[in-house]
Structures are given as C-alpha cells and as structure tokens.
C-alpha cells in the first residue's frame, strides 16, 4: 500500500452542509483492475459547487464529492497490468451517485480510479496542470463520441487522422468542457467553429478553433449561420445551456435542417422539428468504449507529443483539503478561461 497509512477527506456530513468537514476517511483498497492514487492536486467544477449548495443528486451521507484528480499510483488491484507504483497519472473520479462507499471521489488524500479512466502525465506537466483535464475531457468526449443521440463522431488519434471535411460548433469554447471539446474534435479530424467572449478569442484559437464568434453579439445566430453555410455540420457541443442551447438548435435547423445539439445544461426554449437536444452526463463514458478510447488510447500520446494542452489554465486557490471550501465558494462566483485547483502536497 502506501507509506502513509491514513486517509483524510473533505466530508459533507449532510445535504447542503457548509463548510466541508476535514476528517479521517478509510484507506481504500483497489479491486480488480483499479488503481489507488495519492492525490497531489484536485480541481473544482461547477457540479461540485452544485452538489454542495443544492444537493440536487441523491447521495448517501456523509459524502465525499469531487471528480478531478492528479497524483501518484500507490497501489494496484490484483488484476491490474497497465500502471505501476509511482506512476504520475491524472484521472476521472466516477464515484458520485454510488449507493455505497466514497472510494472513487476526489476530495480526499487517496482516490480509487478505474484504470480506463486514467492517463499517464508526461514529464514537464505539473500535477496542478494535469488536474484541470479529467471532467472537462470526459464531458466533451461524451457529447462528441458516444453513439447517437450524442454526436457519434469518430475517435481522436495521435498522430491526427486526415480531415473529415465536417465541422463541429462548440458553444463556450473557453469553458472547461469547451476547451477540451475543441481539442478532441480537431484531433478527430473535424473543423471547429466556436463561440467565446472577445477577451478569450486568442485562447480559443490556440486550441484549434478555425473561427471564433462573440456569443453576446446581437446577431450571433445569423453570424454562425453565415459562417457554417456550405459546410457539413456534424453537430453542436453546447457547454453553456439556456439561451445558448436555444440558439444552437436554431443554427442547426437553419444550416442543416436536422441534427443534434449535445448540451451540458439543456434549456432550449422549444422543440424544433428535426433537431435533437441531448443532455450530457460526464461519467457515462466509463461504461462504454469512449472512456478507454480517450483516456487510454489517445490522451497519453497526445499529452506527451504536446498536441493536447491541459486547459483552461489552473489557478491554485490554496494548499490542503482545508482550502477546498474556499475554492468551491470561489467557483460559485464564476470563472473565465480558468480552472480552480487545490494542491495537496
């Protein structure tokens, strides 16, 4: 196991409890092909803040939450063959919603990961950089690559494959999901047209978007329709929801007549004939081939080659589990083209 024999976690003792309680937690043991990592950095997501503040998902309490981790492998399940102890990895913790146990959640010193939901971190990439990737990557991959009613696009590869001569619209390209979605789509051979605020245009272009439009522009729908005219629209990854989802639906209808909008939040005002709106849940790829295709087959090679960038940039809020509450509270205030991170060592 680890040279450290005790685990500590940021616990939610009851629904909507505030602040987290920093208390001991069991020292978990990986089973089957699972791995146990000692977390060096964890990142904060909007869903983490929502789970604490609104308790919108049924969970057994006391509960540990959190999704994004980066750290070192300290133990292997008896059937594991991919990693070895001491390997630096990032991973998607997929324990939210489990009926029992908190072993596969992020806000603690040690987390169990499913091996196909983890990827090696190359030298030169710090733990706090790596920690920004997992949930944004997972959610984008669900929307882009899972079978219909998601977009069902072909998988990304490194080296990149030839162009499909198709285009994906990513609404909210500077968000965590958007930043990962742009890179995944480009790596799969798709052109990306994106939206963002003007201050983030260059950042979004640096990720691979061919054109970026101001989502607050009065004529944004017309602008996107003009940009996509004559192109084969593969679908939309909406990372914002609400009015963004509504406009995305209208764009698909006007450009292609029919198609799919995958969305992190939904909120389209009305149904439009021929256009399907599919809500995303960032953990579903653990149960199909997409998880392995992205975390195991693609990401390690792309990170090592430098063709995939951990994005958005990490902002370290503090050190230690005691800083998790401040980071979650800061998330509720909103962030732009950044991701909040807490380091643990």
C-alpha positions as CSV (number, residue, x, y, z in Angstrom):
1,X,0.0,0.0,0.0
2,X,1.3,3.5,0.7
3,X,3.9,4.6,3.2
4,X,1.1,6.7,4.6
5,X,-1.5,4.5,6.3
6,X,-4.2,7.1,6.9
7,X,-6.6,8.9,4.6
8,X,-8.3,12.3,5.2
9,X,-11.2,13.8,3.3
10,X,-13.4,16.9,3.0
11,X,-16.7,15.4,4.0
12,X,-20.3,16.7,3.6
13,X,-22.0,15.3,6.7
14,X,-25.5,16.1,5.4
15,X,-27.2,17.7,2.4
16,X,-26.2,21.3,1.8
17,X,-23.8,21.3,4.7
18,X,-21.3,24.2,4.7
19,X,-18.3,24.1,5.2
20,X,-16.8,20.7,4.4
21,X,-15.6,18.9,7.5
22,X,-12.0,17.7,7.3
23,X,-12.0,14.3,8.9
24,X,-10.4,10.9,8.6
25,X,-11.5,8.5,5.8
26,X,-10.9,4.9,5.2
27,X,-7.7,3.8,3.4
28,X,-9.2,2.3,0.3
29,X,-8.0,-0.8,-1.4
30,X,-8.3,-1.1,-5.2
31,X,-10.1,-4.1,-6.6
32,X,-9.8,-5.9,-10.0
33,X,-8.1,-3.6,-12.5
34,X,-8.5,-0.4,-10.3
35,X,-5.6,1.7,-9.1
36,X,-5.3,3.8,-5.9
37,X,-3.6,7.2,-6.2
38,X,-2.2,9.6,-3.7
39,X,-3.7,12.9,-4.8
40,X,-1.2,15.7,-5.4
41,X,-3.8,18.2,-6.9
42,X,-7.6,18.3,-7.3
43,X,-9.6,20.6,-9.4
44,X,-13.0,22.2,-8.8
45,X,-16.0,22.0,-11.2
46,X,-19.4,23.7,-11.2
47,X,-21.1,20.4,-10.4
48,X,-19.1,20.1,-7.2
49,X,-20.4,23.5,-6.1
50,X,-23.9,22.5,-7.1
51,X,-23.7,19.2,-5.2
52,X,-22.8,21.0,-2.0
53,X,-25.1,24.0,-2.3
54,X,-28.2,22.5,-3.9
55,X,-27.8,18.7,-3.1
56,X,-29.5,18.1,-6.4
57,X,-28.4,14.5,-6.7
58,X,-29.3,11.7,-4.2
59,X,-26.2,10.6,-2.3
60,X,-25.6,8.6,0.8
61,X,-24.4,10.9,3.6
62,X,-21.8,11.6,5.0
63,X,-20.4,12.0,1.5
64,X,-17.2,12.8,-0.3
65,X,-17.6,14.5,-3.7
66,X,-15.2,15.7,-6.5
67,X,-14.1,14.5,-9.9
68,X,-10.7,15.8,-11.0
69,X,-7.5,14.3,-9.6
70,X,-3.8,14.1,-10.4
71,X,-1.3,12.2,-8.3
72,X,0.9,9.1,-7.9
73,X,-0.1,5.5,-8.1
74,X,0.4,3.8,-4.7
75,X,-1.5,0.5,-5.1
76,X,-2.8,-1.7,-7.8
77,X,-5.8,-4.0,-7.9
78,X,-4.9,-7.8,-8.2
79,X,-5.8,-7.8,-11.9
80,X,-4.2,-4.6,-12.9
81,X,-1.5,-4.6,-15.6
82,X,-1.3,-1.1,-17.1
83,X,0.3,1.1,-14.5
84,X,3.0,0.6,-11.8
85,X,3.5,2.1,-8.4
86,X,5.0,5.6,-8.6
87,X,3.5,6.4,-12.0
88,X,2.2,10.0,-12.3
89,X,-1.4,10.0,-13.5
90,X,-4.5,12.1,-13.9
91,X,-7.9,10.6,-13.6
92,X,-11.6,11.0,-13.6
93,X,-13.2,10.0,-10.3
94,X,-16.5,8.4,-11.0
95,X,-18.0,7.7,-7.6
96,X,-20.8,10.3,-7.5
97,X,-24.1,8.5,-7.3
98,X,-22.8,5.2,-6.0
99,X,-25.0,3.6,-3.4
100,X,-22.2,2.7,-1.1
101,X,-18.7,3.9,-0.5
102,X,-16.7,7.1,-1.2
103,X,-13.6,5.5,-2.6
104,X,-14.0,6.8,-6.1
105,X,-14.4,10.5,-5.2
106,X,-11.8,13.3,-5.4
107,X,-11.9,15.5,-2.3
108,X,-9.5,13.3,-0.2
109,X,-5.9,12.3,0.0
110,X,-6.3,8.9,-1.7
111,X,-8.8,8.1,-4.5
112,X,-9.6,4.8,-6.3
113,X,-9.7,5.1,-10.1
114,X,-10.9,2.8,-12.8
115,X,-7.9,2.1,-14.9
116,X,-9.5,3.1,-18.2
117,X,-10.4,6.5,-16.7
118,X,-6.8,7.5,-16.0
119,X,-3.9,8.6,-18.1
120,X,-0.1,9.0,-17.7
121,X,1.2,12.5,-17.0
122,X,4.3,13.2,-19.1
123,X,7.4,14.9,-17.7
124,X,7.1,18.6,-17.9
125,X,3.4,18.7,-17.0
126,X,2.8,19.6,-13.3
127,X,0.1,17.9,-11.2
128,X,-1.9,21.2,-11.0
129,X,-1.9,21.4,-14.8
130,X,-3.0,17.8,-15.2
131,X,-5.8,18.1,-12.7
132,X,-7.7,20.5,-14.9
133,X,-8.4,17.9,-17.6
134,X,-10.5,14.9,-16.5
135,X,-14.1,16.0,-16.1
136,X,-13.9,18.6,-18.9
137,X,-12.4,16.0,-21.2
138,X,-14.9,13.3,-20.1
139,X,-18.0,15.5,-20.6
140,X,-16.8,16.8,-24.0
141,X,-16.0,13.2,-25.1
142,X,-19.4,12.0,-24.1
143,X,-21.0,14.6,-26.3
144,X,-18.7,14.2,-29.3
145,X,-18.0,10.4,-29.4
146,X,-20.8,8.5,-27.7
147,X,-23.3,6.9,-30.1
148,X,-26.4,8.7,-31.0
149,X,-28.4,10.6,-29.6
150,X,-24.9,12.0,-28.9
151,X,-22.9,13.0,-32.0
152,X,-21.2,9.7,-32.6
153,X,-18.1,11.2,-34.2
154,X,-15.0,9.1,-34.9
155,X,-12.4,9.0,-32.2
156,X,-9.4,11.3,-31.8
157,X,-6.0,9.9,-32.6
158,X,-2.4,10.8,-32.1
159,X,-1.0,11.4,-34.7
160,X,-4.1,13.1,-36.1
161,X,-6.1,11.5,-38.9
162,X,-7.0,13.1,-42.2
163,X,-9.7,15.7,-42.2
164,X,-13.3,14.6,-42.3
165,X,-14.3,17.8,-44.1
166,X,-17.0,18.2,-41.5
167,X,-17.5,21.0,-38.9
168,X,-18.4,21.0,-35.2
169,X,-19.8,24.1,-33.5
170,X,-18.6,24.4,-29.9
171,X,-20.5,27.0,-27.9
172,X,-18.5,28.2,-24.9
173,X,-15.0,27.4,-26.2
174,X,-13.1,28.9,-23.3
175,X,-15.0,26.8,-20.7
176,X,-13.5,23.6,-19.3
177,X,-15.7,21.4,-21.5
178,X,-15.3,23.7,-24.5
179,X,-11.5,23.8,-24.3
180,X,-11.3,20.1,-24.2
181,X,-14.0,19.6,-26.8
182,X,-12.2,21.8,-29.3
183,X,-9.0,19.8,-29.0
184,X,-10.8,16.5,-29.1
185,X,-12.7,17.4,-32.2
186,X,-9.7,18.7,-34.0
187,X,-7.7,15.6,-33.1
188,X,-10.5,13.5,-34.6
189,X,-10.3,15.4,-37.9
190,X,-13.1,18.0,-37.6
191,X,-13.0,21.7,-38.2
192,X,-14.2,23.6,-35.1
193,X,-16.2,26.9,-35.1
194,X,-16.6,28.2,-31.6
195,X,-18.1,31.0,-29.5
196,X,-16.5,32.8,-26.6
197,X,-16.2,36.3,-25.2
198,X,-13.8,38.5,-27.2
199,X,-11.2,38.5,-24.4
200,X,-10.8,34.8,-24.9
201,X,-10.7,34.7,-28.7
202,X,-7.0,34.1,-29.0
203,X,-7.1,31.4,-26.3
204,X,-9.8,29.5,-28.1
205,X,-8.0,29.8,-31.4
206,X,-4.8,28.5,-29.8
207,X,-6.7,25.3,-29.0
208,X,-7.5,24.7,-32.7
209,X,-10.8,26.6,-33.5
210,X,-10.7,28.0,-37.0
211,X,-13.2,30.8,-36.3
212,X,-14.5,32.3,-33.0
213,X,-17.6,34.4,-32.6
214,X,-18.8,36.6,-29.7
215,X,-21.7,34.8,-28.1
216,X,-23.0,38.1,-26.8
217,X,-23.3,39.6,-30.2
218,X,-26.8,40.8,-31.1
219,X,-26.7,38.8,-34.4
220,X,-24.8,35.8,-33.2
221,X,-27.3,33.3,-34.7
222,X,-27.0,35.0,-38.1
223,X,-23.2,35.2,-37.8
224,X,-22.9,31.5,-37.1
225,X,-25.3,30.5,-39.9
226,X,-23.3,32.6,-42.4
227,X,-20.0,31.0,-41.1
228,X,-21.4,27.5,-41.4
229,X,-23.1,28.0,-44.8
230,X,-21.8,25.5,-47.3
231,X,-20.2,23.3,-44.6
232,X,-21.2,19.9,-43.5
233,X,-22.3,20.4,-39.8
234,X,-21.5,17.3,-37.7
235,X,-23.4,18.8,-34.7
236,X,-23.0,21.1,-31.7
237,X,-21.4,20.8,-28.3
238,X,-23.1,23.4,-26.2
239,X,-21.1,24.0,-23.0
240,X,-23.3,26.8,-21.6
241,X,-27.0,25.9,-21.8
242,X,-30.0,28.1,-21.6
243,X,-30.2,30.7,-24.4
244,X,-27.0,29.2,-25.9
245,X,-28.8,25.9,-26.3
246,X,-31.8,27.6,-28.0
247,X,-29.6,29.5,-30.5
248,X,-27.6,26.3,-31.2
249,X,-30.8,24.5,-32.1
250,X,-31.9,27.3,-34.4
251,X,-28.4,27.3,-36.1
252,X,-28.6,23.5,-36.7
253,X,-32.1,23.9,-38.2
254,X,-31.2,26.7,-40.4
255,X,-27.9,25.3,-41.6
256,X,-28.6,21.6,-41.9
257,X,-32.4,21.2,-41.4
258,X,-31.8,18.4,-38.9
259,X,-29.1,17.3,-36.5
260,X,-28.0,17.0,-32.9
261,X,-27.2,19.5,-30.1
262,X,-25.4,17.9,-27.2
263,X,-25.5,20.2,-24.1
264,X,-24.2,20.3,-20.6
265,X,-27.2,22.0,-19.2
266,X,-30.0,22.0,-21.7
267,X,-32.6,24.8,-21.7
268,X,-33.8,25.1,-25.3
269,X,-36.9,27.2,-25.2
270,X,-38.8,25.0,-27.6
271,X,-38.5,21.8,-29.7
272,X,-37.6,22.3,-33.3
273,X,-38.5,19.5,-35.7
274,X,-35.6,17.5,-36.9
275,X,-33.2,18.8,-34.1
276,X,-32.4,16.5,-31.2
277,X,-31.2,18.0,-27.9
278,X,-29.2,15.6,-25.8
279,X,-28.2,16.4,-22.2
280,X,-24.7,15.2,-21.2
281,X,-23.5,13.4,-18.1
282,X,-19.8,13.4,-17.9
283,X,-19.5,9.9,-16.3
284,X,-21.3,7.8,-18.8
285,X,-18.2,7.1,-20.9
286,X,-16.9,4.8,-18.1
287,X,-19.5,2.3,-19.2
288,X,-18.7,2.2,-23.0
289,X,-15.7,2.2,-25.3
290,X,-15.3,6.0,-25.2
291,X,-13.5,6.1,-21.8
292,X,-10.8,3.8,-23.0
293,X,-10.5,5.4,-26.4
294,X,-9.9,8.9,-24.9
295,X,-8.1,8.3,-21.6
296,X,-6.1,5.2,-22.5
297,X,-5.6,5.2,-26.3
298,X,-5.4,8.9,-27.1
299,X,-4.6,11.2,-24.2
300,X,-1.2,9.8,-23.0
301,X,0.2,10.0,-26.5
302,X,-1.2,13.5,-27.2
303,X,0.0,14.9,-23.9
304,X,3.5,13.5,-24.5
305,X,3.5,14.9,-28.1
306,X,2.3,18.3,-26.8
307,X,-0.6,18.3,-29.3
308,X,-3.1,18.3,-26.5
309,X,-2.9,21.1,-23.9
310,X,-4.3,20.9,-20.3
311,X,-6.8,23.7,-20.5
312,X,-8.1,26.0,-19.2
313,X,-5.1,27.2,-17.1
314,X,-5.1,26.2,-13.5
315,X,-5.4,28.8,-10.7
316,X,-4.2,27.4,-7.4
317,X,-6.6,28.6,-4.7
318,X,-4.7,27.0,-1.8
319,X,-3.0,24.0,-0.4
320,X,-4.5,21.2,1.6
321,X,-8.1,19.9,2.0
322,X,-8.8,22.9,4.2
323,X,-8.7,25.0,1.0
324,X,-11.4,23.1,-0.8
325,X,-14.2,25.1,0.6
326,X,-12.7,28.4,-0.4
327,X,-12.2,27.0,-3.9
328,X,-15.8,25.8,-4.1
329,X,-17.1,29.2,-2.9
330,X,-14.9,30.9,-5.5
331,X,-16.4,28.7,-8.2
332,X,-19.9,29.9,-7.3
333,X,-18.7,33.4,-8.2
334,X,-17.8,32.3,-11.7
335,X,-14.5,31.9,-13.6
336,X,-13.5,32.6,-17.2
337,X,-10.9,30.6,-19.1
338,X,-9.5,29.3,-15.9
339,X,-10.0,26.3,-13.6
340,X,-9.6,26.4,-9.8
341,X,-7.2,23.9,-8.3
342,X,-6.2,22.9,-4.8
343,X,-2.8,21.3,-4.3
344,X,-2.4,18.7,-1.6
345,X,1.4,18.3,-1.3
